[in-house]
Amino acid sequence: MKKTTLALLGLLPLAAPAEETLPTVIVISAGRTAEPSLSIPAGYTLIEREQIESSGARNLPQVLESVAGIHVTDGVGGGGSAIIDMRGFGATSVSNVAVLIDGRKINAATDASSLYLNSIDLENVERIEIIEGSAGTLYGNQAVGGMINVITRKPSQRQLSVRAGVGSYDSHELGAAYSQRLDNGLSLQLNANVRESDNYREHNASEVKRLSAAVGLAHGQGETQLGFSHLDDYQQTPGALLASEIAADRRQVTADFVNDYFDTRSQVLRLSTRQPIDGAWRFEGELALRRDEREFIQSFRGFGPGSLATQDRDSIELNPRLIGVLDATTLTLGADLQRTDYLLVSAFGPQGNDQDIVAAYAQVQYRFNPAVSLTGGLRHARVDNQIDNGGTPVDLDDDVTVGSLGLVYQADDALRLYARADQNYRFAKVDEHTNTVFTQPVGLDTQTGISYETGLDWTRAAYQLKARLYRLDLQDEISNDASNFLANINLDRTRRLGGGLSAEARLAPRARGGISYEYIDSEITSGPHSGSRVPLVPQHRATFFASWQASDQLSLRADLLYVGERVLGSDYDNSGPRLQAHTLVNLNAQYQAGGWRLNARANNLFNELYNESGAVGFAHTGFNPAPERNFQLTASYAFPD
């Protein structure tokens, strides 16, 4: 592997880069609005459209796996149920890292369901904004370890494109996109995509169908858009394997899991608007209706095939806000209102929750001068749960107030330093408050915490350096103990200490390279497991990339990812076997000519055999083996206007 890395570096002859003027960076996620004057007191990463295309990735987890500070695991395959971790949460990352589409959070607040990541079509993504660390004041519930905002593409004058792809494991996909902006202010967007694959394991086939449409109207300096999206996601799940079964055949499925699957249908109707009120103030807001329906069978090893279960979720969200730019002050005042009706029906009986979350927040940024700005915020939130497990309904309610304070020093156009403290929280979900096996709710405390962070960004057109240090202290962290028959628990106190370094540079007129390293000490600091590492979190993680524009049409990119060893899921006393460290190399070649774009991507080029995830169960220790070397070939064509 060392020889391979040196060979990749050898492609990049050093050259003295010329300095260029940097464009103004607008981070929408900094203030829940597109405001150039905002300077965010946090580390952030922007992934632009060009980077998404050059990676050859076919889903969001593939894009994020090589990003510094993000750890991605996909135990099932296909990307739809992948776990995206920031700041060391392991299995509970789905409830501690906020993922948004155009500012709308897709994390379920009622239950610990997957993120339905297959609802995101990369062909319709303009950029991805990643905010490192907690964002409890501005984004509230579940924005503990960080947040990822996927921003979709805006309509062009007129564009029609089609795409097709094939790959390993009998994978194939077809898609089309159309957008048009008319002179009268109307705009239209349509996107459709179908993808099928047998995936790596036996009994692991998937089929994804996506459809989205949006109509927009520009009025004065404002704009209103009505959008609809539909997802149909079918995934067979082969279950975990014992170590002896992996040694015999890592692609097999055992008899306990041959009937298991998820079949998900999700629809979202969203109305958004942006309208200036006067020269200083403007109103922005969204109203979203979401309907999720899922049928599934999930079995337990040794108990025989499971039975059919259904899961239904209906939610309505309203997110109004006012943004004022008053001389040296930018003020954001907003509210997040959400109503959800949830019902799970399984062999253990019904599990329902009628949930209301009401939150109000304010953030103010004051610029003392062009170099120094101070940002502070406050949020108050309340959750009302009415939980019904087939008996007498139980009310479990709580409220919390959090605040934040951050300072930014922009020494010059290149150097930015920041420091901040941000309180965060997440409310327990219905399947954490209770366990259907043991009937009625017992209730968990709300998880609360505070994050302290400092860092610097040194950015030029030809090179970039980032450094991060942080400490995240949590009280009553919500987790699951699979070794105690799926008991839901509050960990007394936990702590994350970490830091990261990353560098990127133009090493020749047509070549760039980058490297990053992150260290996380994720530890339980009180209670019976005091001193133990938090399961499924690697202490060490590193990435490397090299890209070369071989010609005006051909570009090449190589990504290397190292993930250190991890404690198995639910192994809170750290006594079991470990998930071993692994190193992956992915390659992509892209060719563009006229309206054509071709991508050929190789994943796990050197055929590393490793386990993606694993857990200590009630009576068994299981592992989810990762795919071996595999390939993807995609082609798209954009018709001329």
C-alpha positions as CSV (number, residue, x, y, z in Angstrom):
1,M,0.0,0.0,0.0
2,K,2.9,2.4,0.7
3,K,4.2,1.8,-2.8
4,T,0.8,2.6,-4.2
5,T,0.5,5.9,-2.3
6,L,4.0,7.0,-3.4
7,A,3.1,6.1,-7.0
8,L,0.0,8.3,-6.8
9,L,2.1,11.1,-5.4
10,G,4.6,10.7,-8.2
11,L,1.9,11.8,-10.6
12,L,2.0,15.3,-9.1
13,P,5.2,17.2,-9.9
14,L,5.7,20.2,-7.6
15,A,5.3,23.6,-9.1
16,A,5.2,27.1,-7.6
17,P,1.6,28.1,-7.8
18,A,0.5,31.6,-8.7
19,E,-1.8,33.4,-6.3
20,E,-5.4,34.2,-7.4
21,T,-8.2,36.3,-5.9
22,L,-10.6,34.2,-3.9
23,P,-14.3,34.4,-4.6
24,T,-16.7,35.4,-1.8
25,V,-17.9,32.2,0.0
26,I,-21.6,32.1,0.9
27,V,-22.4,29.4,3.4
28,I,-26.2,29.1,3.5
29,S,-26.1,26.9,6.6
30,A,-24.3,29.6,8.6
31,G,-27.5,31.5,9.2
32,R,-30.2,29.4,7.5
33,T,-30.1,32.0,4.7
34,A,-27.8,33.1,1.8
35,E,-26.1,36.1,3.4
36,P,-22.6,37.0,2.1
37,S,-21.8,39.0,5.2
38,L,-22.1,36.1,7.7
39,S,-18.9,34.7,9.0
40,I,-19.6,31.3,10.6
41,P,-17.7,30.6,13.9
42,A,-17.2,26.9,13.0
43,G,-15.3,24.7,10.7
44,Y,-17.0,23.9,7.4
45,T,-16.5,22.1,4.2
46,L,-18.1,22.9,0.8
47,I,-18.5,20.2,-1.9
48,E,-19.3,21.8,-5.2
49,R,-21.0,20.4,-8.2
50,E,-17.8,19.9,-10.1
51,Q,-16.3,17.8,-7.2
52,I,-19.4,15.6,-7.0
53,E,-19.1,14.9,-10.8
54,S,-15.4,14.2,-10.7
55,S,-15.7,11.7,-7.8
56,G,-17.9,9.4,-9.9
57,A,-20.0,8.7,-6.8
58,R,-23.5,7.4,-7.4
59,N,-24.9,8.2,-3.9
60,L,-24.4,10.6,-1.0
61,P,-22.4,8.1,1.2
62,Q,-19.9,7.6,-1.6
63,V,-19.3,11.4,-1.8
64,L,-19.0,11.8,2.0
65,E,-16.7,8.8,2.7
66,S,-13.6,10.6,1.6
67,V,-14.4,13.9,3.4
68,A,-12.3,14.8,6.4
69,G,-14.2,14.5,9.7
70,I,-16.9,12.2,8.4
71,H,-17.1,8.4,9.0
72,V,-19.5,6.5,6.8
73,T,-20.6,2.8,7.3
74,D,-23.1,0.9,5.1
75,G,-23.8,-2.5,6.6
76,V,-26.7,-3.2,4.3
77,G,-25.3,-1.9,1.0
78,G,-26.8,0.4,-1.6
79,G,-26.3,3.6,0.4
80,G,-29.9,4.1,1.5
81,S,-29.4,3.0,5.1
82,A,-25.8,4.1,5.5
83,I,-24.8,5.7,8.8
84,I,-23.0,9.1,8.6
85,D,-21.0,9.8,11.7
86,M,-19.4,13.1,12.9
87,R,-17.6,13.6,16.2
88,G,-17.9,9.9,17.2
89,F,-21.4,8.6,17.8
90,G,-21.3,5.2,16.1
91,A,-24.6,3.5,15.9
92,T,-26.6,6.5,17.1
93,S,-25.2,8.9,14.5
94,V,-28.6,8.8,12.7
95,S,-29.9,10.8,15.7
96,N,-26.9,13.0,16.4
97,V,-25.9,14.2,13.0
98,A,-28.5,16.4,11.2
99,V,-28.9,15.8,7.5
100,L,-30.9,18.3,5.5
101,I,-32.2,18.8,2.0
102,D,-32.4,22.5,1.2
103,G,-32.6,23.3,4.9
104,R,-35.3,20.7,5.6
105,K,-34.1,18.1,8.2
106,I,-34.7,14.5,7.1
107,N,-33.9,12.9,10.5
108,A,-37.1,11.5,12.0
109,A,-37.8,13.0,15.3
110,T,-40.3,10.4,16.5
111,D,-38.3,7.2,15.9
112,A,-34.8,5.9,15.2
113,S,-35.4,5.1,11.6
114,S,-32.8,5.4,8.8
115,L,-32.3,8.7,7.0
116,Y,-33.8,7.4,3.7
117,L,-30.7,8.6,1.9
118,N,-31.8,7.2,-1.4
119,S,-34.3,10.1,-1.6
120,I,-31.2,12.2,-2.6
121,D,-30.4,12.1,-6.3
122,L,-26.9,13.3,-6.8
123,E,-27.7,14.5,-10.4
124,N,-29.9,17.1,-8.8
125,V,-27.4,18.3,-6.2
126,E,-25.7,21.6,-6.7
127,R,-23.5,21.6,-3.5
128,I,-23.1,20.1,-0.1
129,E,-22.4,22.2,3.0
130,I,-20.9,20.5,6.0
131,I,-20.9,22.3,9.4
132,E,-18.5,20.6,11.8
133,G,-19.6,20.3,15.4
134,S,-22.9,21.0,17.1
135,A,-25.5,23.5,15.8
136,G,-28.0,23.2,18.6
137,T,-29.0,26.8,18.7
138,L,-29.6,27.3,15.0
139,Y,-30.8,23.8,14.0
140,G,-31.9,22.3,17.3
141,N,-32.9,18.7,17.9
142,Q,-30.3,16.1,16.8
143,A,-27.7,18.6,15.5
144,V,-25.1,17.4,18.0
145,G,-22.1,16.1,16.2
146,G,-22.5,18.2,13.0
147,M,-24.8,18.9,10.1
148,I,-24.9,18.3,6.4
149,N,-27.1,20.4,4.1
150,V,-27.7,19.1,0.6
151,I,-28.6,22.0,-1.7
152,T,-30.4,21.0,-4.9
153,R,-29.8,22.6,-8.3
154,K,-31.6,25.7,-9.5
155,P,-33.4,25.7,-12.9
156,S,-31.4,26.9,-15.9
157,Q,-32.8,28.6,-19.0
158,R,-33.5,25.3,-20.6
159,Q,-31.7,21.9,-20.1
160,L,-32.6,18.3,-20.8
161,S,-30.2,15.5,-19.7
162,V,-30.3,11.7,-19.6
163,R,-28.0,9.2,-18.0
164,A,-27.4,5.5,-17.7
165,G,-25.1,3.3,-15.6
166,V,-24.0,-0.3,-15.2
167,G,-21.7,-1.9,-12.6
168,S,-20.7,-4.9,-10.6
169,Y,-23.4,-7.2,-9.0
170,D,-25.7,-6.7,-11.9
171,S,-26.2,-3.0,-11.1
172,H,-27.9,-0.7,-13.6
173,E,-29.7,2.6,-13.6
174,L,-31.5,5.1,-15.9
175,G,-32.3,8.7,-15.2
176,A,-33.5,11.9,-16.8
177,A,-33.7,15.6,-15.8
178,Y,-35.4,18.6,-17.3
179,S,-35.4,22.2,-16.1
180,Q,-36.5,25.5,-17.7
181,R,-36.7,29.1,-16.5
182,L,-39.1,31.3,-18.5
183,D,-38.9,35.1,-19.0
184,N,-42.1,35.6,-17.0
185,G,-40.5,34.4,-13.8
186,L,-41.9,30.8,-13.9
187,S,-39.5,27.9,-13.6
188,L,-40.0,24.1,-13.9
189,Q,-37.8,21.1,-12.8
190,L,-38.4,17.4,-13.3
191,N,-36.1,14.5,-12.2
192,A,-36.6,10.8,-12.5
193,N,-34.3,7.9,-11.7
194,V,-34.5,4.1,-11.5
195,R,-31.6,2.0,-10.0
196,E,-31.4,-1.8,-9.5
197,S,-28.7,-4.0,-8.1
198,D,-28.1,-7.5,-6.6
199,N,-25.5,-5.9,-4.3
200,Y,-22.6,-7.7,-2.7
201,R,-24.3,-10.3,-0.4
202,E,-26.8,-13.1,-1.2
203,H,-30.4,-11.9,-0.6
204,N,-29.2,-8.3,-0.9
205,A,-31.0,-7.0,-4.0
206,S,-32.3,-3.5,-4.1
207,E,-34.5,-1.4,-6.4
208,V,-34.8,2.4,-6.0
209,K,-37.3,4.6,-7.9
210,R,-37.2,8.4,-7.5
211,L,-39.3,11.2,-8.9
212,S,-39.3,14.9,-8.1
213,A,-40.9,18.0,-9.6
214,A,-40.9,21.6,-8.7
215,V,-42.6,24.8,-10.0
216,G,-41.1,28.2,-9.0
217,L,-42.2,31.8,-9.4
218,A,-39.9,34.8,-9.2
219,H,-41.7,37.9,-7.8
220,G,-39.8,41.1,-7.5
221,Q,-36.6,40.2,-5.6
222,G,-38.3,37.2,-4.0
223,E,-39.2,33.7,-5.1
224,T,-41.7,31.0,-4.2
225,Q,-41.4,27.3,-5.1
226,L,-43.7,24.3,-4.7
227,G,-41.9,20.9,-4.9
228,F,-42.9,17.3,-4.7
229,S,-40.7,14.2,-4.4
230,H,-41.5,10.5,-4.3
231,L,-39.2,7.6,-3.2
232,D,-39.9,3.9,-3.6
233,D,-37.0,2.0,-2.0
234,Y,-36.9,-1.8,-1.8
235,Q,-34.0,-3.5,-0.1
236,Q,-33.4,-7.1,0.9
237,T,-31.3,-7.4,4.1
238,P,-29.1,-10.5,4.5
239,G,-28.4,-10.0,8.2
240,A,-25.1,-10.2,10.2
241,L,-22.8,-13.2,10.0
242,L,-20.7,-15.0,12.7
243,A,-16.9,-14.9,12.3
244,S,-16.9,-18.6,11.3
245,E,-19.6,-17.9,8.6
246,I,-17.5,-15.1,7.1
247,A,-14.5,-17.4,7.0
248,A,-16.5,-20.0,5.1
249,D,-18.4,-17.6,2.7
250,R,-18.5,-13.9,3.4
251,R,-21.3,-13.3,0.8
252,Q,-23.8,-15.9,2.2
253,V,-27.1,-15.4,4.0
254,T,-28.1,-17.7,6.7
255,A,-31.5,-19.4,7.1
256,D,-32.7,-16.9,9.8
257,F,-32.6,-13.9,7.4
258,V,-33.7,-15.3,4.0
259,N,-37.1,-13.5,4.2
260,D,-35.9,-10.1,5.6
261,Y,-36.4,-6.9,3.6
262,F,-37.4,-3.2,3.8
263,D,-39.9,-1.7,1.4
264,T,-40.1,2.1,1.8
265,R,-42.4,4.6,0.2
266,S,-41.9,8.3,1.0
267,Q,-43.5,11.5,-0.3
268,V,-42.7,15.1,0.5
269,L,-44.7,18.2,-0.6
270,R,-42.8,21.4,0.2
271,L,-43.7,25.1,-0.2
272,S,-40.9,27.6,0.3
273,T,-40.7,31.3,-0.1
274,R,-38.2,34.2,0.2
275,Q,-39.5,37.8,0.1
276,P,-37.8,41.1,1.1
277,I,-39.9,43.2,3.4
278,D,-37.9,46.4,3.2
279,G,-34.3,47.4,2.6
280,A,-33.2,45.7,5.9
281,W,-35.5,42.8,6.5
282,R,-36.7,39.8,4.6
283,F,-39.0,36.8,5.3
284,E,-38.1,33.2,4.5
285,G,-40.0,30.1,5.3
286,E,-41.0,26.5,4.4
287,L,-44.0,24.4,4.9
288,A,-43.5,20.7,4.3
289,L,-45.8,17.7,4.4
290,R,-44.2,14.3,4.6
291,R,-45.7,10.8,4.4
292,D,-43.6,7.7,5.1
293,E,-44.8,4.1,4.7
294,R,-42.6,1.0,5.3
295,E,-43.2,-2.7,5.3
296,F,-40.5,-4.9,6.6
297,I,-39.4,-8.2,8.0
298,Q,-36.4,-8.2,10.3
299,S,-35.5,-11.4,12.1
300,F,-33.4,-12.4,15.2
301,R,-30.8,-15.1,14.9
302,G,-31.9,-18.3,16.6
303,F,-35.6,-17.3,16.7
304,G,-36.5,-18.3,13.1
305,P,-37.9,-16.1,10.4
306,G,-39.6,-12.9,11.5
307,S,-43.1,-11.7,10.7
308,L,-44.4,-8.8,8.6
309,A,-44.4,-5.4,10.3
310,T,-45.5,-1.9,9.1
311,Q,-44.3,1.5,10.0
312,D,-46.3,4.7,9.1
313,R,-45.2,8.3,9.7
314,D,-47.1,11.5,8.8
315,S,-45.5,14.9,9.7
316,I,-46.1,18.5,9.0
317,E,-43.4,21.1,9.5
318,L,-43.5,24.9,9.5
319,N,-40.2,26.9,9.6
320,P,-40.7,30.7,9.4
321,R,-37.9,33.1,10.0
322,L,-37.0,36.8,9.7
323,I,-33.5,38.0,8.7
324,G,-32.4,41.5,9.3
325,V,-29.2,43.2,8.1
326,L,-28.8,46.3,10.2
327,D,-25.5,48.1,9.6
328,A,-22.9,45.9,11.4
329,T,-25.6,43.5,12.8
330,T,-27.2,40.5,11.2
331,L,-30.2,39.2,13.1
332,T,-32.1,35.9,12.6
333,L,-35.4,35.2,14.4
334,G,-37.2,32.0,13.7
335,A,-39.4,29.1,14.8
336,D,-39.4,25.4,14.0
337,L,-42.8,23.7,14.4
338,Q,-43.4,20.0,13.8
339,R,-46.3,17.6,14.3
340,T,-45.9,13.9,13.7
341,D,-48.2,10.9,13.9
342,Y,-46.3,7.6,14.1
343,L,-47.4,4.0,14.3
344,L,-45.4,0.8,14.2
345,V,-47.3,-2.5,14.1
346,S,-45.3,-5.7,14.7
347,A,-45.5,-9.1,16.3
348,F,-44.8,-7.5,19.6
349,G,-47.9,-5.2,19.3
350,P,-48.4,-1.6,18.3
351,Q,-46.1,1.2,19.2
352,G,-47.5,4.7,18.5
353,N,-46.5,8.3,19.2
354,D,-48.3,11.6,18.6
355,Q,-45.5,14.1,18.9
356,D,-45.4,17.9,18.8
357,I,-42.1,19.8,18.8
358,V,-42.2,23.6,19.2
359,A,-39.0,25.7,19.1
360,A,-38.1,29.4,18.9
361,Y,-34.6,30.7,18.3
362,A,-32.6,33.9,17.7
363,Q,-29.1,34.4,16.4
364,V,-27.3,37.7,16.2
365,Q,-23.9,38.5,14.6
366,Y,-22.2,41.7,15.3
367,R,-19.2,42.8,13.2
368,F,-16.9,45.0,15.3
369,N,-14.8,45.7,12.1
370,P,-14.2,43.8,8.9
371,A,-11.8,41.4,10.7
372,V,-13.7,40.6,14.0
373,S,-17.3,39.3,14.4
374,L,-19.2,37.9,17.4
375,T,-22.1,35.5,17.0
376,G,-24.5,34.5,19.8
377,G,-27.7,32.6,19.9
378,L,-30.5,31.2,22.0
379,R,-33.1,28.4,21.5
380,H,-36.0,27.1,23.6
381,A,-37.7,23.9,22.5
382,R,-40.4,21.7,23.9
383,V,-41.5,18.2,23.0
384,D,-44.8,16.6,23.8
385,N,-45.1,12.8,23.3
386,Q,-48.3,10.8,23.7
387,I,-47.0,7.2,23.5
388,D,-49.4,4.3,23.1
389,N,-48.2,0.7,23.2
390,G,-51.6,-0.8,23.1
391,G,-52.3,0.1,26.8
392,T,-53.1,3.3,28.5
393,P,-51.4,6.2,26.6
394,V,-48.5,7.8,28.4
395,D,-47.4,11.4,28.2
396,L,-43.7,12.0,28.1
397,D,-42.9,15.7,27.7
398,D,-39.8,17.8,28.2
399,D,-38.3,21.2,27.4
400,V,-34.8,22.5,27.0
401,T,-33.0,25.8,26.5
402,V,-29.6,26.1,24.8
403,G,-27.3,28.9,23.8
404,S,-24.1,29.5,21.8
405,L,-21.3,32.1,21.5
406,G,-18.7,32.3,18.9
407,L,-15.9,34.6,17.7
408,V,-14.3,34.9,14.3
409,Y,-11.1,36.8,13.5
410,Q,-10.5,37.2,9.7
411,A,-6.9,38.3,9.8
412,D,-6.8,38.8,6.1
413,D,-8.3,37.3,2.9
414,A,-6.5,34.1,3.6
415,L,-6.5,33.5,7.3
416,R,-9.6,32.8,9.4
417,L,-9.5,31.9,13.1
418,Y,-12.6,31.0,15.2
419,A,-13.6,29.8,18.6
420,R,-17.1,28.9,20.0
421,A,-19.1,27.2,22.6
422,D,-22.4,25.6,21.5
423,Q,-24.9,23.8,23.7
424,N,-26.9,21.0,22.1
425,Y,-29.6,18.5,22.8
426,R,-31.7,15.7,21.4
427,F,-35.0,14.4,22.6
428,A,-35.5,10.6,23.1
429,K,-37.5,8.9,20.4
430,V,-40.4,6.5,20.9
431,D,-38.4,3.4,20.4
432,E,-35.9,4.7,22.9
433,H,-38.4,5.7,25.5
434,T,-39.8,2.2,25.4
435,N,-39.2,-1.3,24.2
436,T,-42.2,-3.2,22.6
437,V,-40.9,-6.5,24.0
438,F,-41.4,-5.2,27.5
439,T,-44.7,-3.3,26.8
440,Q,-45.2,0.1,28.4
441,P,-42.8,3.1,28.3
442,V,-40.2,3.6,31.0
443,G,-38.9,6.9,29.6
444,L,-35.4,8.3,29.0
445,D,-34.0,11.7,29.9
446,T,-33.3,14.3,27.2
447,Q,-29.6,14.2,26.1
448,T,-27.9,17.5,26.6
449,G,-24.3,18.7,26.0
450,I,-21.9,21.4,25.2
451,S,-19.3,21.6,22.5
452,Y,-16.1,23.7,22.7
453,E,-14.3,24.2,19.4
454,T,-11.5,26.3,17.9
455,G,-9.7,26.2,14.6
456,L,-8.2,28.0,11.7
457,D,-8.5,28.0,7.9
458,W,-5.7,29.3,5.8
459,T,-6.9,29.5,2.2
460,R,-5.4,30.5,-1.1
461,A,-6.5,29.6,-4.6
462,A,-3.5,27.3,-4.8
463,Y,-3.5,25.8,-1.3
464,Q,-5.6,25.3,1.8
465,L,-4.8,24.3,5.4
466,K,-7.3,23.5,8.1
467,A,-6.8,22.8,11.8
468,R,-9.4,21.8,14.3
469,L,-9.6,21.1,18.1
470,Y,-12.7,20.3,20.0
471,R,-14.3,18.9,23.2
472,L,-17.8,17.6,23.3
473,D,-19.3,16.8,26.8
474,L,-22.7,15.0,26.9
475,Q,-25.0,14.1,29.8
476,D,-27.5,11.3,29.5
477,E,-26.4,10.3,26.1
478,I,-29.1,8.1,24.6
479,S,-27.9,4.7,23.4
480,N,-28.9,1.1,22.9
481,D,-27.5,-2.0,24.6
482,A,-27.9,-4.9,22.2
483,S,-26.2,-7.2,24.8
484,N,-29.1,-6.6,27.2
485,F,-31.9,-7.6,24.7
486,L,-32.1,-4.2,23.0
487,A,-32.5,-2.2,26.2
488,N,-32.5,1.6,25.7
489,I,-30.3,3.4,28.1
490,N,-28.9,6.8,29.2
491,L,-25.1,6.8,29.4
492,D,-24.3,8.9,32.5
493,R,-21.7,11.2,31.0
494,T,-19.6,10.9,27.8
495,R,-16.9,12.9,26.3
496,R,-15.3,13.4,22.9
497,L,-11.8,15.0,22.6
498,G,-10.5,15.4,19.1
499,G,-8.8,17.3,16.5
500,G,-8.0,17.2,12.8
501,L,-5.5,18.5,10.3
502,S,-6.1,18.7,6.5
503,A,-4.2,20.3,3.7
504,E,-4.8,20.6,0.0
505,A,-2.6,22.1,-2.7
506,R,-2.2,22.7,-6.4
507,L,1.0,20.7,-7.0
508,A,1.1,21.4,-10.8
509,P,-0.9,23.5,-13.2
510,R,-3.3,20.5,-13.8
511,A,-2.9,18.6,-10.6
512,R,-4.1,18.8,-7.0
513,G,-3.5,16.7,-3.9
514,G,-4.8,16.6,-0.4
515,I,-4.4,14.8,2.9
516,S,-6.2,14.8,6.2
517,Y,-6.0,13.1,9.7
518,E,-8.5,13.0,12.5
519,Y,-8.2,11.8,16.0
520,I,-11.2,11.1,18.3
521,D,-11.0,10.0,21.9
522,S,-14.7,9.1,22.4
523,E,-15.1,7.9,26.0
524,I,-17.7,7.0,28.6
525,T,-16.6,9.1,31.6
526,S,-18.9,7.9,34.4
527,G,-21.1,5.0,35.5
528,P,-20.4,1.2,35.3
529,H,-18.6,1.6,31.9
530,S,-16.4,4.6,32.9
531,G,-13.2,4.7,30.9
532,S,-14.5,2.6,28.0
533,R,-14.5,3.8,24.4
534,V,-17.8,4.5,22.7
535,P,-18.5,1.6,20.3
536,L,-18.1,1.8,16.5
537,V,-16.0,4.9,16.6
538,P,-12.5,4.8,15.1
539,Q,-9.8,6.7,17.1
540,H,-7.8,7.3,14.0
541,R,-9.0,8.2,10.5
542,A,-7.1,9.6,7.5
543,T,-7.8,10.4,3.9
544,F,-5.7,11.2,0.8
545,F,-6.6,12.3,-2.7
546,A,-4.8,13.1,-5.9
547,S,-6.5,14.5,-9.0
548,W,-5.0,15.2,-12.4
549,Q,-6.5,17.0,-15.4
550,A,-4.8,14.9,-18.1
551,S,-6.4,16.9,-20.9
552,D,-9.3,19.3,-21.4
553,Q,-11.5,16.3,-21.7
554,L,-9.9,13.7,-19.4
555,S,-9.5,13.9,-15.6
556,L,-8.3,11.2,-13.1
557,R,-8.9,11.1,-9.3
558,A,-7.6,8.7,-6.7
559,D,-8.9,8.5,-3.1
560,L,-7.3,6.6,-0.2
561,L,-9.2,6.1,3.1
562,Y,-7.8,4.7,6.3
563,V,-10.1,3.8,9.2
564,G,-8.6,2.6,12.5
565,E,-9.9,-0.3,14.6
566,R,-13.3,0.1,16.3
567,V,-15.0,-1.4,19.3
568,L,-18.0,-3.6,18.3
569,G,-21.5,-2.1,18.7
570,S,-23.0,-2.5,22.2
571,D,-19.7,-3.6,23.6
572,Y,-19.7,-1.0,26.4
573,D,-17.1,-2.7,28.6
574,N,-14.8,-3.1,25.5
575,S,-14.2,-6.8,26.2
576,G,-15.1,-8.3,22.9
577,P,-13.3,-8.6,19.6
578,R,-12.6,-5.5,17.5
579,L,-13.4,-4.4,14.0
580,Q,-10.0,-4.3,12.4
581,A,-8.5,-1.3,10.7
582,H,-8.8,-1.1,7.0
583,T,-7.4,0.9,4.0
584,L,-9.4,1.5,0.8
585,V,-8.3,3.0,-2.5
586,N,-11.0,4.2,-5.0
587,L,-10.2,5.4,-8.5
588,N,-12.3,7.4,-11.0
589,A,-11.7,8.5,-14.6
590,Q,-14.0,11.1,-16.1
591,Y,-14.2,12.1,-19.8
592,Q,-16.2,15.1,-21.0
593,A,-16.8,16.1,-24.6
594,G,-19.6,18.2,-25.9
595,G,-22.7,17.3,-23.9
596,W,-21.2,13.9,-22.9
597,R,-19.8,13.0,-19.5
598,L,-18.5,9.5,-18.8
599,N,-17.3,8.2,-15.5
600,A,-15.5,4.9,-14.8
601,R,-15.0,4.2,-11.1
602,A,-13.3,1.4,-9.2
603,N,-14.2,0.9,-5.5
604,N,-11.8,-1.0,-3.1
605,L,-9.3,-1.3,-5.9
606,F,-6.9,-3.6,-3.9
607,N,-9.7,-5.9,-2.7
608,E,-9.4,-5.2,1.0
609,L,-11.4,-7.8,3.0
610,Y,-12.9,-6.2,6.0
611,N,-16.1,-5.9,8.1
612,E,-18.1,-2.7,7.6
613,S,-19.8,-3.0,11.0
614,G,-20.6,-5.4,13.8
615,A,-22.2,-5.7,17.2
616,V,-22.3,-7.8,20.3
617,G,-25.8,-9.3,20.5
618,F,-27.9,-11.0,23.2
619,A,-26.3,-14.3,22.5
620,H,-24.1,-13.8,19.4
621,T,-21.5,-11.5,17.9
622,G,-22.3,-10.6,14.3
623,F,-20.5,-8.8,11.5
624,N,-21.5,-7.2,8.3
625,P,-18.8,-7.9,5.6
626,A,-18.0,-5.1,3.2
627,P,-18.0,-5.5,-0.6
628,E,-14.9,-6.6,-2.4
629,R,-13.5,-4.8,-5.5
630,N,-16.3,-3.5,-7.6
631,F,-16.8,-1.2,-10.6
632,Q,-19.2,1.5,-11.8
633,L,-19.6,2.9,-15.3
634,T,-22.0,5.9,-15.9
635,A,-22.7,8.1,-18.9
636,S,-24.8,11.2,-19.2
637,Y,-25.7,13.5,-22.0
638,A,-26.9,17.1,-21.7
639,F,-28.8,18.2,-24.8
640,P,-27.9,21.7,-26.1
641,D,-30.3,24.6,-25.2
